[in-house]
Amino acid sequence: MRNADAREIGNGEDPNRAALLALHAEREALERRLALARQQRLYLSDPAAIAAAQSAEQDLLVQLDRLLTRIRAAEYRHRPGGRSW
């Protein structure tokens, strides 16, 4: 079943769906790194390591914000009536 109807039901062959799934996989990996940085900031005892973890956490939050914006835009574009701007 490789026609347009197959893509509409989301059988995994749709490149837009694959791209969206890749963005969500990237989000999950970023959230794991963020959780680790947060735990290190909270529970390490070395002040230099705490500062490094805090800096990493801030950088990861910025990356996560940008990624979530990309995800929202991708989801919006693929809704009925969605537009590319």
Secondary structure in CASP SS format (residue, H / E / C, confidence):
PFRMAT SS
TARGET T0000
AUTHOR 0000-0000-0000
METHOD secondary structure of the structure
MODEL  1
M C 1.00
R C 1.00
N C 1.00
A H 1.00
D H 1.00
A H 1.00
R H 1.00
E H 1.00
I C 1.00
G C 1.00
N C 1.00
G C 1.00
E C 1.00
D C 1.00
P H 1.00
N H 1.00
R H 1.00
A H 1.00
A H 1.00
L H 1.00
L H 1.00
A H 1.00
L H 1.00
H H 1.00
A H 1.00
E H 1.00
R H 1.00
E H 1.00
A H 1.00
L H 1.00
E H 1.00
R H 1.00
R H 1.00
L H 1.00
A H 1.00
L H 1.00
A H 1.00
R H 1.00
Q H 1.00
Q H 1.00
R H 1.00
L H 1.00
Y H 1.00
L C 1.00
S C 1.00
D C 1.00
P H 1.00
A H 1.00
A H 1.00
I H 1.00
A H 1.00
A H 1.00
A H 1.00
Q H 1.00
S H 1.00
A H 1.00
E H 1.00
Q H 1.00
D H 1.00
L H 1.00
L H 1.00
V H 1.00
Q H 1.00
L H 1.00
D H 1.00
R H 1.00
L H 1.00
L H 1.00
T H 1.00
R H 1.00
I H 1.00
R H 1.00
A H 1.00
A H 1.00
E H 1.00
Y H 1.00
R H 1.00
H C 1.00
R C 1.00
P C 1.00
G C 1.00
G C 1.00
R C 1.00
S C 1.00
W C 1.00
END
